[in-house]
Amino acid sequence: LTGGWDDAGDHVKFNLPMAYSASMLAWSVTESEDAYKEAGQLEYVQNDIRWVTDYLIKCHPEDEVYYYQVGDGGQDHSWWGPCEVMQMSRPSYKVTRDNPGSAVTAEAAAALASASIVFKEDDKEYSEECLKHAKSLYKFADDTRSDSGYTAANGFYDSWSGFYDELAWAGAWLYLATGDSSYLDNAKSCYSSASQDY
């Protein structure tokens, strides 16, 4: 599972904030692509998004299997040094149908669906690859509706608000990417069940 971003000064790859960040970058491109072009930054932001989405695709080797973390937060935070000489073990953690993680898989679906829009004109084949994985991850998240297997990030990136907000977010992006109103209908339903604290 090479690629992706390390977290915030440490070396754990936490997919929940990573996917969220990629989807926010993709959103900024869909809203302000002309500004990126004018500033000469479109290629750079696309490369940043693609660095994450390439990784998320690697993390999803088959339907209902998704690797959501590389590295142990406790071990990583007990040793401070450069990533080139990491001395701690680097376990990887996954969710499956029997141990699901709807929040983290739906967030990845949102990142990949939004990226599919960003790359639709410039790289149609890659856009379709992102969308294929987004649909599969969303189905996995929506079918299971549970975070019982998403445990390795506890204490770092728990899903305190539950998974309905991520399902709404991903459903909205899949609707924008596909035009399929069933995604929008599900997003609206999930939004009504999501935490309304923010």
N, C-alpha and C positions, 0 to 999 in steps of 0.2 A: 504494500500500500504506500508506494512512494508518491510524492507530490503533496498538494494541499498546504494549508497554513498551520504553523504552530500557533499556540494561543497567545497569551499576553505576557511576553517576557519569559515564558516557560516553553517546554517542548512537547506538550501534549497536543494531539490533534483532536479537538472537541468538535464534532461535526455540527452540533446544534448552532452555536454562534457563527461557525464558518459558513454554513449554508445560508443563514440569515444575512450575513454581510454580503455574500455574493448576490443574493436576491435584491438587496437594497441597491447595490451597484447597478444591477441590471435594470431596476426600476428607474434609476437616474438616467440611464441611457435611453430608455423608452420615452421618458419625459423631455429629455434635453439633448437628443442626439446632435442636433445642429450646433449647439454650443460646444459640444465635445469636438466636433469637426472643426469649428472655427478656431478653437484653442489648440488644435493639432494633437488632441489627447484621445481620440476615439480608439485608435489602435492599441494604446496602452491600457485603457480600461477594459477593452475586450480581452486582452491578454490576461489581465488580472482575473476577470470572471472565468475565463477558460481554464486557468490554472486550478481553480477550485472545482469547476464542473468536470474536468478530466478526472480529478481525484474522486469525486462523488460517484462517477460512473464505475470506477475501479472498485469502490466500496459496495457496489450492487452487482455481484457476479451472477445472480439468478433471482427470479421472483421470490419474494418472501425471505430473502436473506440480505441483510444490510449491515455492513461494518460501520459502527457509529463513533468509534474512538480508537486511537492508537496512543499507547502510553498510559501509565498509572499516575494519577494526579498526586497521590501521597508520596510515592517514590520520587517523582520528578521534582516536587517542591522541597524535598529534603536535600537536594543536591543542586548547587548553583554553578553553572559553568557553560561553556559554549556547546552548541549542538554537535559540533564535529567530534567531540570526545565524550559524549554521553556515556555514563557508566551504569545506569540503571537498566533493568529489563524493559522491553518495549512490547508489552502484550497488546493484542487487539481484541476488541469486544464487538459482538454482533447481536442483532435482534433477529428473531425468526418467528414463524407462525406460533410456535409454542411459548416463546418468550418475546412478545412484541414490544415495539416502541413507536407508538403512533406519532408522538410529537416530533421526534427526530427524523422519522421517515417522511412525514408530511412536509417538514421544513426543507428537506432535500428535494422533494418533489417541486416545491415552490421555486427553489433556486434553479432547477433544471428547466422548468416550464418558462420561467422568465428569461433564462438564457436562450431558450429556443427562439424567442421573439427577437432577441438582440442579434442572433446569428442568421436569421431567416433569409436575409438578402445576400449576405456576404459568403455564407457557407451552408447551403441548404442541407447537405448530407449531415453535417454536424448538428444542425438545428433539429433534424429529424431524430438523430440519436439521442439528443437531450430529451426530446419530447417522449420518445419511447420509454426511457427510464423514468421520467416524471409520471407518466400514466401508471406504470407498474408500481412504483413506490406509493403513489396516492391510493391505489386500490388496496395495497397491503395495509396502509395506515387506516383507511376507512373501514375495511373489512374487520380488522382486529379491535380497533378503538380501545387500546390499552397501552399503558406505559410500564407494564409489569416487568418487562425484560430490560428496560432502559435504566440500569442501576450504577454502572461504573462511573458515571459523571456526577453521582450524588455528592452534594457538598460543593460542587463547582458549577455545573449547569443542569440542575434539576429542572424539570418542567413544572414550576410552581403553579402556573395557571392552568395546567392540564393540556390536553391535546386538541380541544375544539377550536382554539384560535388558530393553530397551525393548519388544521383541516380547512378552515374558512379561507385562510391566506392562500394555501395551495390550490384550493378549488377555484378561487378567483383568478389566479394566474393560469390555470389550465383552461378556464373559460376564455380568457383573452388569447391564449395560444391556439385554441382549437375552434372556438365559436360554438362549442357543444353546450347547450343551455343546462344540461343535467349537472355539469360541474358548478354552474352558478347557483342552481337551485340547492344543491348540497351545501355550498358555501354559505348561503343565507340561513339554512337550517342550522348548520354548525355554529355560525356566528351568534345565533339566538341562545345557544347553550354555552357559549364561551364566557369566561370571566369578563365582566364589564367594568373592572376597576380602573382601567386606563383609557 
